[in-house]
Amino acid sequence: MKGKLGKRRYVPGKPGHHPPGSLGFLYLLTKYSILGGAVLLFLAGINRGFIMNMSLGNSGFQVKSDENDYPKYQVEVDLLGENEDHSGLINPSEEAELHIKEKETAKVAQELLKDGGEQIFEEESQERGAVAVEELGGLLFEDGQAYMDAELFPDRDVMPKRSYQKMWYLQEMMDGFMRENPHRKFIPRLAQPITKLQFHETFRQTSTPVIIPFDMLRNLGVVTKGWTLEELRNKFPYTPPQNGKLPLAYNHKSGYKDGLDFGPALYALEQDATLAKGEGSQRNFPRNLMIKSKYLQILEVSRPPFIPRRRFQPPTLWMGTSTADTRLHMDCCDNFVQMIAGTKRWFICPPQDARELLPIRCDGIHHSLCWASVKYPNANPLPSGDKAKLDKTSCFTIEIKAGEMLYLPAGWWHHIENVGPTVMVNMWTMGCENVAVALDKDPLRSDRPDLKKCPNIAQTTAAFLLK
């Protein structure tokens, strides 16, 4: 009986157990104060939502684009791409007509480059001001002289190992690579056709960003082109309702379905409408949308020709008005960005600026999607603390226009804002292709433990590049 009537021992965390004496009183007071506050906040939120819905009608909540709109699936793909099932999105047979068009495009472009055609093309590019850059494989660039005049990123001291604990798991290795391979504070525009091997040796192996007009990729079968919003509206016609209320027709699963209509979204973009969000994450246009293979064919967008198709994550379609932007961050994976319509302004920082940008968190099983402590470098006014950090970086700004592809290697920081309404499709690499320098023989990869999971990457990549 004594055991049943004796004082019960306090067990932290066990249901029904509270600290004894005055500590117990404080515990209960704190617990129920927090609970009461949460209830009040919940009720206030309901009331706010009710008021906003009353004022906005069927348009739902007006929201600002931020990291919550960023596709979280990107960081959950492991080194072999095994823990995400996108089989419903990737179906080569749905791109059959596109593949035929790509082969025809490549054949025509390659014929034009034969029998001295390539030399004529290069001479015409030089007459328009293109300059060959020896440190970039001797290739011609529209702004080659500006590239060579640009300063090199400053050399950085080696940081203590403990500084890397909360950063991207390859940050230390990337810092070392950038010290050994100086880069310029400039991203050039290519002015001549390029082969897969040239791209790999000049840009991927060196983790060097580049802008490539789609026309320079016709010889590789790329059919993607730049559009105006008016042209896209004609391609996907839509008659708005008489009451003027735009439908909330898109959510994160829309790209998995058949019959996806881009008409309402393009109409909303043409009106430069504010992003509207309703119940179930429904929106008036897709902020980001993983899309099935068939929609690449409908949009006439080719996959980047520089790595095997199976080594890409599913394509993502981004639509945004002039108010849309994305917080400063860096990605786990090489990013191939195709601008379909409009212009995006990119604020870009090299990988070694991580020490100043001080990521507040890095998501994913490999800590490979990192958000900078400076959220919006274009803020006006810019907080003094953010300005002090950015003053120590080597960041710069570029613009990507409709009809161009940006290759941005893994580890490069970027903040993006729209210059008017835009349509963009991007594809990240995955699995063994997750980092720009992807072969066994490359310095960045030489001591990576995950190479054991990718023993054949060098052979398979070499075979693809020479095919």
C-alpha positions in Angstrom: 0.0 0.0 0.0 2.9 2.3 0.8 4.0 2.1 -2.9 0.6 3.2 -4.1 0.2 6.1 -1.6 3.8 7.4 -1.7 4.7 10.6 -3.6 4.9 10.1 -7.3 8.3 10.8 -8.8 8.4 13.6 -11.5 9.4 12.2 -14.9 10.2 15.0 -17.4 8.2 14.7 -20.6 5.8 12.0 -19.3 2.1 12.8 -19.8 0.5 13.9 -16.5 3.8 14.6 -14.8 4.4 18.2 -13.6 7.4 19.6 -11.6 6.8 19.7 -7.8 6.0 22.8 -5.6 6.5 26.3 -7.0 8.1 24.8 -10.2 4.8 23.0 -10.8 2.8 26.2 -10.5 5.1 28.0 -12.9 4.9 25.0 -15.3 1.1 25.0 -15.4 0.9 28.7 -15.7 3.3 28.8 -18.6 1.7 25.8 -20.3 -1.8 27.1 -20.3 -0.8 30.7 -21.1 0.9 29.4 -24.2 -2.2 27.3 -25.1 -4.5 30.3 -24.5 -2.3 32.5 -26.7 -2.2 29.9 -29.5 -6.1 29.7 -29.4 -6.3 33.5 -29.6 -3.9 33.6 -32.6 -5.8 30.8 -34.3 -9.1 32.7 -33.9 -7.5 35.9 -35.1 -6.2 34.1 -38.1 -9.6 32.8 -39.0 -11.1 36.2 -38.6 -8.3 37.7 -40.8 -8.9 35.1 -43.4 -12.6 35.7 -43.4 -12.1 39.5 -43.8 -9.6 39.0 -46.6 -11.8 36.5 -48.5 -14.7 39.0 -48.2 -12.6 41.8 -49.6 -11.0 39.7 -52.4 -13.9 37.6 -53.5 -12.9 34.3 -55.2 -9.3 35.5 -55.7 -8.4 34.3 -52.2 -5.3 35.5 -50.4 -2.8 37.8 -52.0 0.7 36.4 -51.1 4.3 37.4 -51.7 6.5 34.8 -53.4 9.2 33.5 -51.0 11.0 30.3 -50.1 7.7 28.6 -49.3 7.1 28.6 -53.1 10.4 26.8 -53.7 10.1 23.2 -54.7 11.1 21.2 -51.6 11.4 18.0 -53.7 14.6 19.3 -55.1 16.6 18.8 -51.9 15.1 15.4 -51.1 16.6 13.6 -54.1 19.6 11.6 -52.7 22.8 10.9 -54.5 21.2 8.2 -56.7 17.8 9.9 -56.9 16.2 6.9 -55.2 13.9 8.5 -52.5 11.6 10.5 -54.8 9.2 8.8 -57.3 8.6 11.1 -60.3 7.8 8.2 -62.6 4.4 9.8 -63.4 6.2 12.9 -64.7 8.9 11.3 -66.8 7.7 9.4 -69.9 9.9 9.6 -73.0 7.0 8.4 -75.3 5.1 11.6 -74.4 8.0 13.6 -76.0 8.1 11.5 -79.3 7.0 14.3 -81.6 9.4 16.7 -79.9 12.3 14.2 -80.4 11.5 14.0 -84.1 11.6 17.8 -84.3 14.8 18.0 -82.4 16.5 15.5 -84.7 15.4 17.5 -87.8 16.6 20.7 -86.2 20.0 19.2 -85.4 20.4 17.8 -88.9 19.6 21.2 -90.6 21.9 23.1 -88.3 24.8 20.6 -88.7 24.5 20.8 -92.5 24.8 24.6 -92.3 28.1 24.3 -90.4 29.7 21.9 -92.9 32.0 22.8 -95.7 33.3 26.0 -94.2 29.9 27.1 -92.8 31.2 27.1 -89.2 34.1 29.4 -90.2 31.7 31.8 -92.0 29.5 31.8 -88.9 32.4 32.7 -86.6 33.6 35.4 -88.9 30.1 37.0 -89.0 30.0 36.8 -85.2 33.3 38.6 -84.9 32.1 41.3 -87.3 29.2 41.9 -84.8 31.8 42.3 -82.0 32.2 38.8 -80.6 35.6 38.1 -79.1 37.4 34.7 -78.6 38.4 34.0 -75.0 41.4 31.7 -74.6 40.7 30.9 -70.9 37.3 29.7 -72.0 38.4 27.2 -74.6 39.0 29.8 -77.3 35.2 30.1 -77.8 33.5 33.3 -79.1 31.4 35.4 -76.8 29.2 38.4 -77.5 30.8 40.2 -74.5 34.2 38.4 -74.6 36.2 41.6 -74.1 34.1 42.6 -71.1 34.6 39.2 -69.6 38.4 39.4 -69.9 38.3 42.9 -68.4 36.3 41.7 -65.4 38.2 41.3 -62.1 38.9 37.9 -60.6 37.1 37.0 -57.4 39.5 37.7 -54.5 41.5 34.9 -53.0 40.0 33.8 -49.6 41.8 32.5 -46.5 41.1 28.9 -45.5 38.4 28.8 -42.8 38.5 26.6 -39.7 36.8 23.3 -40.3 34.2 24.1 -37.5 33.0 27.0 -39.7 31.6 24.5 -42.2 29.4 22.5 -39.8 26.2 24.3 -40.7 26.9 24.7 -44.4 26.5 22.7 -47.6 28.4 19.4 -47.1 30.6 20.2 -50.1 31.3 23.8 -49.2 34.8 23.3 -47.9 35.7 21.3 -51.0 34.2 23.9 -53.2 36.1 26.7 -51.5 39.3 24.8 -52.2 38.4 24.3 -55.8 37.6 28.0 -56.3 41.0 29.0 -54.7 42.8 26.7 -57.2 40.7 27.8 -60.2 40.1 31.6 -60.1 36.8 32.8 -61.7 35.9 36.2 -63.0 33.1 38.5 -61.8 31.2 38.1 -65.0 28.9 35.6 -66.8 29.5 35.8 -70.6 27.1 35.1 -73.5 28.2 32.5 -76.0 28.3 33.6 -79.7 28.9 30.4 -81.5 27.5 26.8 -81.7 29.0 24.5 -79.1 29.4 20.7 -78.7 28.6 18.7 -75.7 32.3 18.0 -75.0 33.2 21.7 -75.3 30.5 22.6 -72.8 31.6 19.9 -70.4 35.3 20.8 -70.5 34.9 24.6 -70.5 32.0 25.1 -68.1 30.9 22.0 -66.1 34.3 20.8 -65.1 35.3 24.3 -64.0 32.0 25.2 -62.3 31.8 28.2 -64.6 28.3 29.8 -65.3 27.5 30.8 -68.9 24.6 32.3 -70.8 23.8 30.5 -74.1 21.3 31.8 -76.7 19.0 29.0 -77.9 20.2 29.6 -81.4 23.7 28.5 -80.5 22.2 25.1 -79.5 20.4 24.2 -82.7 23.2 21.9 -83.8 22.5 19.8 -80.6 18.8 19.7 -81.5 17.4 22.3 -79.1 14.1 23.6 -80.4 13.3 25.9 -77.4 12.7 29.5 -78.4 11.8 32.8 -76.8 8.2 34.0 -77.0 6.4 37.2 -76.2 3.4 37.0 -73.9 1.2 37.9 -76.8 2.5 35.0 -78.9 2.0 32.6 -75.9 -1.6 33.9 -75.4 -2.3 33.1 -79.1 -0.9 29.6 -78.7 -3.0 29.0 -75.6 -6.1 31.1 -76.1 -8.4 31.9 -73.2 -11.5 34.1 -72.8 -11.8 35.6 -69.3 -15.1 35.5 -67.5 -17.4 38.5 -67.7 -17.2 39.1 -63.9 -13.4 39.6 -64.2 -12.6 37.0 -61.5 -9.7 34.9 -62.6 -9.9 31.1 -61.8 -7.6 29.6 -59.3 -6.8 26.7 -61.5 -3.3 25.6 -60.5 -1.7 23.8 -57.5 1.5 21.8 -57.0 -0.1 18.7 -58.4 -1.5 20.2 -61.6 1.5 19.2 -63.6 0.8 15.5 -62.9 -2.6 15.7 -64.6 -3.6 15.6 -68.3 -5.5 18.4 -69.8 -3.5 21.2 -68.1 -4.5 24.5 -69.7 -2.0 27.3 -69.6 -4.5 29.8 -71.0 -5.9 31.3 -67.7 -2.4 31.6 -66.2 -1.0 33.4 -69.3 -4.0 35.8 -69.2 -3.2 36.5 -65.6 0.4 37.2 -66.5 -0.6 39.5 -69.3 -2.6 41.5 -66.9 0.4 41.5 -64.5 -2.1 40.2 -61.8 -1.0 39.7 -58.2 -0.4 36.1 -57.3 -3.6 34.9 -55.7 -3.9 31.9 -53.4 -7.0 30.1 -52.4 -8.0 26.9 -50.5 -5.8 23.8 -51.1 -2.9 25.9 -52.5 -4.9 26.8 -55.6 -3.5 29.7 -57.5 -4.3 31.9 -60.5 -1.0 30.9 -62.1 1.7 28.4 -61.2 4.5 29.9 -59.1 6.4 26.7 -59.7 5.0 23.5 -61.2 6.6 20.1 -61.9 5.3 19.2 -65.3 4.9 15.9 -67.2 7.0 15.1 -70.2 4.0 15.9 -72.5 4.0 19.5 -71.5 7.6 20.0 -72.6 6.3 18.9 -76.0 3.3 21.2 -75.9 5.5 24.2 -74.8 8.2 23.1 -77.4 10.9 23.1 -74.8 13.9 20.8 -75.2 15.8 19.2 -72.3 19.3 20.6 -72.0 21.5 18.4 -74.3 24.6 18.3 -72.1 23.9 15.4 -69.9 21.8 12.2 -70.3 18.0 12.9 -69.9 17.6 10.4 -67.1 20.0 12.4 -64.9 17.7 15.4 -64.7 15.0 16.0 -62.1 11.5 16.6 -63.5 11.3 20.0 -65.3 9.8 22.9 -63.3 7.6 25.6 -64.9 7.7 29.0 -63.3 5.3 31.8 -64.1 5.5 35.2 -62.3 4.5 38.8 -62.5 6.6 41.8 -61.9 6.2 41.4 -58.1 7.6 37.9 -57.9 11.0 37.1 -56.5 12.9 34.4 -54.7 15.1 34.7 -51.6 18.9 34.6 -51.8 19.9 30.9 -51.7 22.1 28.2 -53.3 21.1 24.9 -54.7 22.4 21.4 -54.4 22.4 20.8 -58.1 23.5 22.2 -61.4 20.7 24.4 -62.8 19.8 24.8 -66.5 17.4 27.7 -66.8 15.5 28.4 -70.0 13.8 31.8 -70.4 10.6 31.3 -72.4 9.2 34.8 -72.1 10.2 38.0 -70.3 13.3 38.9 -68.4 14.6 37.9 -65.0 17.3 39.8 -63.0 19.7 37.5 -61.2 21.8 38.7 -58.2 24.6 36.2 -58.1 27.4 35.4 -55.6 30.2 32.9 -56.0 30.3 29.8 -53.7 33.1 31.2 -51.5 30.8 34.0 -50.4 29.0 31.6 -48.1 31.2 32.8 -45.2 29.6 36.3 -45.5 26.1 35.2 -46.4 26.0 33.0 -43.3 23.2 30.5 -44.2 20.5 30.5 -41.6 19.7 26.9 -42.5 20.5 24.3 -45.1 17.7 21.9 -45.9 17.7 18.3 -47.1 19.5 15.1 -46.2 22.7 16.6 -47.6 22.2 20.1 -46.3 22.3 21.2 -49.9 19.6 23.9 -50.2 20.9 26.8 -48.2 19.1 30.0 -47.4 21.3 33.1 -46.9 20.9 35.3 -43.8 20.5 38.2 -46.3 17.0 37.5 -47.6 16.5 40.2 -50.2 19.6 42.0 -51.4 17.5 44.4 -53.5 15.5 45.6 -50.5 15.0 49.4 -50.3 16.1 50.4 -47.8 18.6 47.6 -47.2 19.0 46.8 -43.5 22.4 48.0 -42.3 23.4 44.5 -41.2 22.6 43.1 -44.6 24.6 45.9 -46.3 27.6 45.2 -44.1 27.5 41.5 -45.2 27.0 42.3 -48.9 29.9 44.8 -48.9 32.2 41.9 -48.1 31.0 39.7 -51.0 31.8 39.6 -54.7 28.1 39.5 -55.8 27.0 41.0 -59.1 23.8 41.3 -61.2 22.9 39.9 -64.7 19.7 39.7 -66.7 18.5 36.6 -68.6 16.1 37.4 -71.5 13.6 35.3 -73.5 15.5 33.0 -75.9 18.5 32.4 -73.6 19.7 29.5 -71.3 21.6 30.1 -68.1 23.8 27.4 -66.8 24.4 28.0 -63.0 26.5 25.3 -61.3 25.7 23.9 -57.9 26.9 26.1 -55.0 26.5 29.5 -56.7 24.2 31.8 -54.6 21.4 33.6 -56.4 18.4 35.9 -55.8 15.9 36.3 -58.7 13.4 39.0 -59.5 11.2 39.5 -62.5 11.5 42.5 -64.8 7.8 42.3 -65.8 5.8 39.1 -66.3 7.9 36.0 -67.1 7.7 32.3 -68.1 10.7 30.0 -67.3 11.4 26.3 -67.4 14.4 25.0 -65.4 15.8 21.5 -64.8 18.2 20.5 -62.0 20.5 17.6 -62.2 20.1 14.7 -59.8 21.9 11.6 -58.5 25.5 11.3 -59.5 25.2 14.5 -61.6 24.3 16.7 -58.5 27.5 18.7 -58.6 29.1 20.6 -61.5 32.4 18.8 -61.4 31.1 15.3 -62.0 34.0 13.0 -63.0 36.4 10.9 -60.9 39.4 12.7 -62.4 38.2 16.2 -61.4 39.9 17.8 -58.3 36.6 18.6 -56.6 35.4 15.0 -56.7 38.7 13.2 -55.9 38.0 12.7 -52.2 34.2 12.6 -52.2 32.9 9.7 -50.2 29.8 9.4 -52.4 31.9 8.5 -55.5 31.6 4.9 -54.2 27.9 5.1 -55.1 28.8 6.3 -58.6 31.6 4.0 -59.8 30.8 4.2 -63.5 30.1 8.0 -63.7 33.3 8.7 -65.6 32.8 6.0 -68.2 29.1 6.7 -68.9 29.6 10.4 -69.1 32.6 10.1 -71.5 30.5 7.8 -73.7 27.6 10.3 -73.8 29.9 13.2 -74.6 31.6 11.5 -77.5 28.4 10.0 -79.0 
